[in-house]
Amino acid sequence: FPANPAGWPGPLDYSTPVVNDAGEVAFLRGWDAIEMDLRGVAGGVPRTLAEPGTLLPGGDAIRSVCCPPISIDAAGGVLFGAYGESALDGIYRINDTIEAVARSGDDLGGGATLSTIHLLTSPAQAGDGTVVYAAWDTTGGYGLYSSAGTITRREIYAGDPVAGPGRFMAVASSGGIGFVPIGPSFPPPPHVNPYPLVPFPYQ
């Protein structure tokens, strides 16, 4: 790939690169989600896999590739998240072509649909192609969902009972790392802190 344009950080700042046993590599390049693209190397040949403007199934196009982390399977298929020009968010798999794995608006049955997919969480791929991910649905709930082919279903829902006693796993401080949009210029001006401490309580 060509050298980075002046003012941009390294291409690996946003996400860990992924590689499969065949030596095929994929990584995200860019500082903020508006300018991010997905790139890969297969057989020593570099190529851009997805970027703003890339066509998606159904006639939509990518508005922004978002977000880390990404994953790659044994066949070289790369799983990534993206926002479409239609404002729909989705999880996609690209090998030779782009396949929609899950998108907001997908039917869950019973009158419910996916409303928002949590693209900052890591979708998990199974060997049979099933993908599990976090999302919200139109009933107002949040949970883990799975998509395999044309079938999307809820697996675990916030509020579901859990067998056995509950216990604390960890208690974090109320100061966490937060990101603020600073645009494509980097480093930011001296008076701008790109990593401010923000309230981030969880346990």
N, C-alpha and C positions, 0 to 999 in steps of 0.2 A: 504494500500500500504506500501511497505517497506520504511524505512527512506531514506532521500535523500543521494546520494553518497557524500562523502567528497568534499568540494569545490564548490558545487552547491548551488544556492540560493533556496528559497522556491518555491514550485510548482505553486504558484499563482502569481508570480511576473509578468507574461507576459500578463495575461488576466483575466478579471472578470469571476468567475464560473457562470454557468447558471443552473437554476432549473425550472422544470415544476410543475403543481399542484399535480402530482402523487408523487412528492418527488424525481424524477430522476434527477441526477446531472451530469454535464459534465464540464471539465476544461482542459486547455492546461498546459503541464508541460515541463519545459526546459528553458534554457536561450537564446539560439539563434535558428534560424529557422532550422539549420542543424540537431540539436539534439532534436527537439521538438516532442512530441507525444500528442495524444488526449486520455484522460481517462474519465471514467464515473463510476457512482455508481447507480445501479438499484436494488430495493428490498434488500438493504443492502449489495449487492455483488459488489465489485470493479472489474473493468476490463479495459484493454487497448483496445480502440476502433480503433485507427489508429496510425501507427508509420512508420518510414522508413522501406521499404520492404513490407508493406501491399499491397496486390494485389488490383488493381483497375479494373473497367469494361473495357473490350477490351484488356486485357492482359498486360496493363502497371502496374507499381508498384510505390508506393510513394517514392520519393526521400527526401522530407521534408514536414512536416505538417506546413502550414503557412497560415494564420496569424490570430491574434486576430482581431475583436471579433468573437465569435462563438454564436450560438443560438440553442435552443431546442424547439421542438413543443410538443403538448399535448400528442402525441403518443410515445414520447421519441426519435424521430428522431433528430439527431444532425447535424446541418449544419456547414461545415468547409471548409477551403481552403487548397489546397495542390499543390505541384509541383510534376510531374511525372518523372520517369527515362527518358522518352522520351522528356523531357524539356517542355512538355505542362503544362499549369497551369489550374486549374479548381476549381469549387465549387462542393462539394459532400455532400450527406446526408447519414448518416449511422443509421440504426436501427439494424435489424438482419444482413443485408448485406449492402454493399456500392452501392449507386446509383449515377451516374453522373448527376448533375443538369445542369451545363454549363461548357464547356471547350473551350480553344482556338482552333480555327479551326471549331467551330460550324457554320452552314450555316445560314445566315441572309436573303437569297434571293437576287436576283438582282446581283449576282456575288460577293457579299461581305460576309466575314466571320469574326468571332471574332478573333482578333489578340492577345490581352493581356487582362486578367481580373485583375482588380485592387483589389488584395487580402487584402490590408490594409484598405479598406472601409468595412462597415458592410452591408452584404446582408440582405434584408428584406424578411420575409416569410409571405405569406398570408394563410388564413385558408384552401384554396383549393389546397395548395401545390405550387402555383406560387412563384417564387423567383425573386426579383428585385435587380440589382447590377450595379456597375460602371465598364466600360470596354472601350477599344479602339477597332476599327475594321479596316479592311484592306483598307478602304477608307481614313484612316489617321485621322478619327474623334474620339471624346471622348463623352461619354454620359451615360445614364441609359438604361439598357436592361432588358428584362424579359424572363424567361424560364419557360415553363409549359409543362411537358411531352417532346415531341420531337420538340416543337415549340419554337424558340428563335426569338425575335424581338426587334427592337430599339424603345424605348418609348420617350426619350427626347435626343436631340443632342446638343452638344455645338454649339452655334451660332443660335439656334432656337429663333425666336422672342418671347418676353414675354409681355403679355397684361399689360397695365398700366405703369406708370412712374417708371424708375429705381431709386433706392435710396441706399445709403450706410447703411449697417447693422452694420459693425464694421470695424475698421482699426487696424491691429495688428502691433506690433513692428517688426523690421527687424531681431531681434534676436529670434530664436526659438529653441526648443529642437530637437537635431538630435541624431541619434544612429550610432555608428560605430561598425563594427564587431570586437569583442575582443576575440572570441573563447570561449570555455566552461569554462575557468578558471575564478573564481570569488572569492573575489574581484579582479579587474584588478591591475596590477603593479602600484606603486605610481605615476609614470610619465605618466600614460595613463588616460585621462578623458573620461569615457564612455558616458558622456552626454555633448558634446561640444556645444557651441552656434554656430549656422550656419545661414546664410542668409535664411529667411523663410518668404518672404513678401506675404501677401494675404489680401483680404478685403471681 
